[in-house]
Amino acid sequence: MRHFLHQSIALPVFVRAPLSLTKTLLLALFGTMLAFAQPAHPALTNNDVIKMVQTGLSQDIIIKVIAESPANFDLTPNGLTVLEQGKVPDAVFKAMAARQMGQPIPGYSSQPAGSDNQSRVPVPGQPGVYKVEERPSAVPPPASAPTVRTQVHPSADLFFGYSYLNVDLKENLTGISRQSGNGWNTSVSVNANGWFAIEGDVAGYYKSISIVNFHDYFFTGGPRINIHQAFVHALFGVDRVSVGADGISYTDSGFTTILGGGVQLTIPNSHWAVRPSFDYVLTRHNLHDLIPTTNLNDFRASVGLVYLIGESSRASR
């Protein structure tokens, strides 16, 4: 009987242990399922930031959301242009760039003030009592985020200056060597963006040999490509030459192509620039009734002032 009672009393203890272990395992499994069931936060995009700006949220709140949320920003030139059109502040630009590159966001800390350089130290002989001590920070200062800036370029520019033309007169056919003329050159360029423009160009040159006067005028236009302060252009149009002596004049007009470029050196804190340029000039003229229309290989050089009209901008990184 004593042996039977001993087994009867021990049985509940044996049963309780497996039940407690089973309950613990079930709770752990349930917690794991809840963790995996939590919906993932969608990554922030450029549109989300623009919406927060347009809603009127403060700059600090927007930066905090950027710092504490997954992000997938578009920082290409097109993406930056959209952000600029959405009037996103510069500080938010920098926070987006730092977040996208995995760098610390300037001026933002996820820790309470003072908690990053303090530690709790137990007081000897007083269990449960601690004192706060300062400790040197092991965190290096955050690296500066890439600068997001706006590049400004003029909407148009107006050039006027002195120009020199060296003319090919086909000495092998006419017996006349190359001649040169002095004159002027003016042009207007309208910029579609920071690198492409449409240019119109007019120039005039003059030469006198004894009683013979030469006048040469160019009327051309075409595309122009701006590369920082340099530019190249391809101009097409008409070259009109007039020769006069003792009341007798001769005029001939022909197709011309001007290929070349130059450098536009901006004068600081002004709307002015200095431009030197050099061009190859191809013209077609009938130099004499007995000579067929001939290609002439000319060269010109110009220097003068440019007035920069208006300003446009684009974002860049």
Secondary structure as a PSIPRED ss2 file (coil, helix, strand):
# PSIPRED VFORMAT (PSIPRED V4.0)

   1 M C   1.000  0.000  0.000
   2 R H   0.000  1.000  0.000
   3 H H   0.000  1.000  0.000
   4 F H   0.000  1.000  0.000
   5 L H   0.000  1.000  0.000
   6 H H   0.000  1.000  0.000
   7 Q H   0.000  1.000  0.000
   8 S H   0.000  1.000  0.000
   9 I H   0.000  1.000  0.000
  10 A H   0.000  1.000  0.000
  11 L H   0.000  1.000  0.000
  12 P H   0.000  1.000  0.000
  13 V H   0.000  1.000  0.000
  14 F H   0.000  1.000  0.000
  15 V H   0.000  1.000  0.000
  16 R H   0.000  1.000  0.000
  17 A H   0.000  1.000  0.000
  18 P H   0.000  1.000  0.000
  19 L H   0.000  1.000  0.000
  20 S H   0.000  1.000  0.000
  21 L H   0.000  1.000  0.000
  22 T H   0.000  1.000  0.000
  23 K H   0.000  1.000  0.000
  24 T H   0.000  1.000  0.000
  25 L H   0.000  1.000  0.000
  26 L H   0.000  1.000  0.000
  27 L H   0.000  1.000  0.000
  28 A H   0.000  1.000  0.000
  29 L H   0.000  1.000  0.000
  30 F H   0.000  1.000  0.000
  31 G H   0.000  1.000  0.000
  32 T H   0.000  1.000  0.000
  33 M H   0.000  1.000  0.000
  34 L H   0.000  1.000  0.000
  35 A H   0.000  1.000  0.000
  36 F H   0.000  1.000  0.000
  37 A H   0.000  1.000  0.000
  38 Q C   1.000  0.000  0.000
  39 P C   1.000  0.000  0.000
  40 A C   1.000  0.000  0.000
  41 H C   1.000  0.000  0.000
  42 P C   1.000  0.000  0.000
  43 A C   1.000  0.000  0.000
  44 L E   0.000  0.000  1.000
  45 T C   1.000  0.000  0.000
  46 N H   0.000  1.000  0.000
  47 N H   0.000  1.000  0.000
  48 D H   0.000  1.000  0.000
  49 V H   0.000  1.000  0.000
  50 I H   0.000  1.000  0.000
  51 K H   0.000  1.000  0.000
  52 M H   0.000  1.000  0.000
  53 V H   0.000  1.000  0.000
  54 Q H   0.000  1.000  0.000
  55 T H   0.000  1.000  0.000
  56 G C   1.000  0.000  0.000
  57 L C   1.000  0.000  0.000
  58 S C   1.000  0.000  0.000
  59 Q H   0.000  1.000  0.000
  60 D H   0.000  1.000  0.000
  61 I H   0.000  1.000  0.000
  62 I H   0.000  1.000  0.000
  63 I H   0.000  1.000  0.000
  64 K H   0.000  1.000  0.000
  65 V H   0.000  1.000  0.000
  66 I H   0.000  1.000  0.000
  67 A H   0.000  1.000  0.000
  68 E H   0.000  1.000  0.000
  69 S C   1.000  0.000  0.000
  70 P C   1.000  0.000  0.000
  71 A E   0.000  0.000  1.000
  72 N C   1.000  0.000  0.000
  73 F C   1.000  0.000  0.000
  74 D C   1.000  0.000  0.000
  75 L C   1.000  0.000  0.000
  76 T C   1.000  0.000  0.000
  77 P H   0.000  1.000  0.000
  78 N H   0.000  1.000  0.000
  79 G H   0.000  1.000  0.000
  80 L H   0.000  1.000  0.000
  81 T H   0.000  1.000  0.000
  82 V H   0.000  1.000  0.000
  83 L H   0.000  1.000  0.000
  84 E H   0.000  1.000  0.000
  85 Q H   0.000  1.000  0.000
  86 G C   1.000  0.000  0.000
  87 K C   1.000  0.000  0.000
  88 V C   1.000  0.000  0.000
  89 P C   1.000  0.000  0.000
  90 D H   0.000  1.000  0.000
  91 A H   0.000  1.000  0.000
  92 V H   0.000  1.000  0.000
  93 F H   0.000  1.000  0.000
  94 K H   0.000  1.000  0.000
  95 A H   0.000  1.000  0.000
  96 M H   0.000  1.000  0.000
  97 A H   0.000  1.000  0.000
  98 A H   0.000  1.000  0.000
  99 R H   0.000  1.000  0.000
 100 Q H   0.000  1.000  0.000
 101 M C   1.000  0.000  0.000
 102 G C   1.000  0.000  0.000
 103 Q C   1.000  0.000  0.000
 104 P C   1.000  0.000  0.000
 105 I C   1.000  0.000  0.000
 106 P C   1.000  0.000  0.000
 107 G C   1.000  0.000  0.000
 108 Y C   1.000  0.000  0.000
 109 S C   1.000  0.000  0.000
 110 S C   1.000  0.000  0.000
 111 Q C   1.000  0.000  0.000
 112 P C   1.000  0.000  0.000
 113 A C   1.000  0.000  0.000
 114 G C   1.000  0.000  0.000
 115 S H   0.000  1.000  0.000
 116 D H   0.000  1.000  0.000
 117 N H   0.000  1.000  0.000
 118 Q E   0.000  0.000  1.000
 119 S E   0.000  0.000  1.000
 120 R E   0.000  0.000  1.000
 121 V E   0.000  0.000  1.000
 122 P E   0.000  0.000  1.000
 123 V C   1.000  0.000  0.000
 124 P C   1.000  0.000  0.000
 125 G C   1.000  0.000  0.000
 126 Q C   1.000  0.000  0.000
 127 P C   1.000  0.000  0.000
 128 G C   1.000  0.000  0.000
 129 V C   1.000  0.000  0.000
 130 Y E   0.000  0.000  1.000
 131 K E   0.000  0.000  1.000
 132 V E   0.000  0.000  1.000
 133 E E   0.000  0.000  1.000
 134 E E   0.000  0.000  1.000
 135 R C   1.000  0.000  0.000
 136 P C   1.000  0.000  0.000
 137 S C   1.000  0.000  0.000
 138 A C   1.000  0.000  0.000
 139 V C   1.000  0.000  0.000
 140 P C   1.000  0.000  0.000
 141 P C   1.000  0.000  0.000
 142 P C   1.000  0.000  0.000
 143 A C   1.000  0.000  0.000
 144 S C   1.000  0.000  0.000
 145 A C   1.000  0.000  0.000
 146 P C   1.000  0.000  0.000
 147 T C   1.000  0.000  0.000
 148 V C   1.000  0.000  0.000
 149 R E   0.000  0.000  1.000
 150 T E   0.000  0.000  1.000
 151 Q E   0.000  0.000  1.000
 152 V E   0.000  0.000  1.000
 153 H E   0.000  0.000  1.000
 154 P C   1.000  0.000  0.000
 155 S C   1.000  0.000  0.000
 156 A E   0.000  0.000  1.000
 157 D E   0.000  0.000  1.000
 158 L E   0.000  0.000  1.000
 159 F E   0.000  0.000  1.000
 160 F E   0.000  0.000  1.000
 161 G E   0.000  0.000  1.000
 162 Y E   0.000  0.000  1.000
 163 S E   0.000  0.000  1.000
 164 Y E   0.000  0.000  1.000
 165 L E   0.000  0.000  1.000
 166 N E   0.000  0.000  1.000
 167 V E   0.000  0.000  1.000
 168 D C   1.000  0.000  0.000
 169 L C   1.000  0.000  0.000
 170 K C   1.000  0.000  0.000
 171 E H   0.000  1.000  0.000
 172 N H   0.000  1.000  0.000
 173 L H   0.000  1.000  0.000
 174 T H   0.000  1.000  0.000
 175 G C   1.000  0.000  0.000
 176 I C   1.000  0.000  0.000
 177 S C   1.000  0.000  0.000
 178 R C   1.000  0.000  0.000
 179 Q E   0.000  0.000  1.000
 180 S E   0.000  0.000  1.000
 181 G E   0.000  0.000  1.000
 182 N E   0.000  0.000  1.000
 183 G E   0.000  0.000  1.000
 184 W E   0.000  0.000  1.000
 185 N E   0.000  0.000  1.000
 186 T E   0.000  0.000  1.000
 187 S E   0.000  0.000  1.000
 188 V E   0.000  0.000  1.000
 189 S E   0.000  0.000  1.000
 190 V E   0.000  0.000  1.000
 191 N E   0.000  0.000  1.000
 192 A C   1.000  0.000  0.000
 193 N C   1.000  0.000  0.000
 194 G C   1.000  0.000  0.000
 195 W C   1.000  0.000  0.000
 196 F E   0.000  0.000  1.000
 197 A E   0.000  0.000  1.000
 198 I E   0.000  0.000  1.000
 199 E E   0.000  0.000  1.000
 200 G E   0.000  0.000  1.000
 201 D E   0.000  0.000  1.000
 202 V E   0.000  0.000  1.000
 203 A E   0.000  0.000  1.000
 204 G E   0.000  0.000  1.000
 205 Y E   0.000  0.000  1.000
 206 Y E   0.000  0.000  1.000
 207 K E   0.000  0.000  1.000
 208 S E   0.000  0.000  1.000
 209 I E   0.000  0.000  1.000
 210 S C   1.000  0.000  0.000
 211 I C   1.000  0.000  0.000
 212 V E   0.000  0.000  1.000
 213 N E   0.000  0.000  1.000
 214 F E   0.000  0.000  1.000
 215 H E   0.000  0.000  1.000
 216 D E   0.000  0.000  1.000
 217 Y E   0.000  0.000  1.000
 218 F E   0.000  0.000  1.000
 219 F E   0.000  0.000  1.000
 220 T E   0.000  0.000  1.000
 221 G E   0.000  0.000  1.000
 222 G E   0.000  0.000  1.000
 223 P E   0.000  0.000  1.000
 224 R E   0.000  0.000  1.000
 225 I E   0.000  0.000  1.000
 226 N E   0.000  0.000  1.000
 227 I E   0.000  0.000  1.000
 228 H C   1.000  0.000  0.000
 229 Q C   1.000  0.000  0.000
 230 A E   0.000  0.000  1.000
 231 F E   0.000  0.000  1.000
 232 V E   0.000  0.000  1.000
 233 H E   0.000  0.000  1.000
 234 A E   0.000  0.000  1.000
 235 L E   0.000  0.000  1.000
 236 F E   0.000  0.000  1.000
 237 G E   0.000  0.000  1.000
 238 V E   0.000  0.000  1.000
 239 D E   0.000  0.000  1.000
 240 R E   0.000  0.000  1.000
 241 V E   0.000  0.000  1.000
 242 S E   0.000  0.000  1.000
 243 V E   0.000  0.000  1.000
 244 G E   0.000  0.000  1.000
 245 A E   0.000  0.000  1.000
 246 D C   1.000  0.000  0.000
 247 G C   1.000  0.000  0.000
 248 I E   0.000  0.000  1.000
 249 S E   0.000  0.000  1.000
 250 Y E   0.000  0.000  1.000
 251 T E   0.000  0.000  1.000
 252 D E   0.000  0.000  1.000
 253 S E   0.000  0.000  1.000
 254 G E   0.000  0.000  1.000
 255 F E   0.000  0.000  1.000
 256 T E   0.000  0.000  1.000
 257 T E   0.000  0.000  1.000
 258 I E   0.000  0.000  1.000
 259 L E   0.000  0.000  1.000
 260 G E   0.000  0.000  1.000
 261 G E   0.000  0.000  1.000
 262 G E   0.000  0.000  1.000
 263 V E   0.000  0.000  1.000
 264 Q C   1.000  0.000  0.000
 265 L E   0.000  0.000  1.000
 266 T E   0.000  0.000  1.000
 267 I C   1.000  0.000  0.000
 268 P C   1.000  0.000  0.000
 269 N C   1.000  0.000  0.000
 270 S C   1.000  0.000  0.000
 271 H C   1.000  0.000  0.000
 272 W E   0.000  0.000  1.000
 273 A E   0.000  0.000  1.000
 274 V E   0.000  0.000  1.000
 275 R E   0.000  0.000  1.000
 276 P E   0.000  0.000  1.000
 277 S E   0.000  0.000  1.000
 278 F E   0.000  0.000  1.000
 279 D E   0.000  0.000  1.000
 280 Y E   0.000  0.000  1.000
 281 V E   0.000  0.000  1.000
 282 L E   0.000  0.000  1.000
 283 T E   0.000  0.000  1.000
 284 R E   0.000  0.000  1.000
 285 H E   0.000  0.000  1.000
 286 N C   1.000  0.000  0.000
 287 L C   1.000  0.000  0.000
 288 H E   0.000  0.000  1.000
 289 D C   1.000  0.000  0.000
 290 L C   1.000  0.000  0.000
 291 I E   0.000  0.000  1.000
 292 P C   1.000  0.000  0.000
 293 T C   1.000  0.000  0.000
 294 T E   0.000  0.000  1.000
 295 N E   0.000  0.000  1.000
 296 L E   0.000  0.000  1.000
 297 N E   0.000  0.000  1.000
 298 D E   0.000  0.000  1.000
 299 F E   0.000  0.000  1.000
 300 R E   0.000  0.000  1.000
 301 A E   0.000  0.000  1.000
 302 S E   0.000  0.000  1.000
 303 V E   0.000  0.000  1.000
 304 G E   0.000  0.000  1.000
 305 L E   0.000  0.000  1.000
 306 V E   0.000  0.000  1.000
 307 Y E   0.000  0.000  1.000
 308 L E   0.000  0.000  1.000
 309 I E   0.000  0.000  1.000
 310 G C   1.000  0.000  0.000
 311 E C   1.000  0.000  0.000
 312 S E   0.000  0.000  1.000
 313 S E   0.000  0.000  1.000
 314 R E   0.000  0.000  1.000
 315 A E   0.000  0.000  1.000
 316 S E   0.000  0.000  1.000
 317 R C   1.000  0.000  0.000
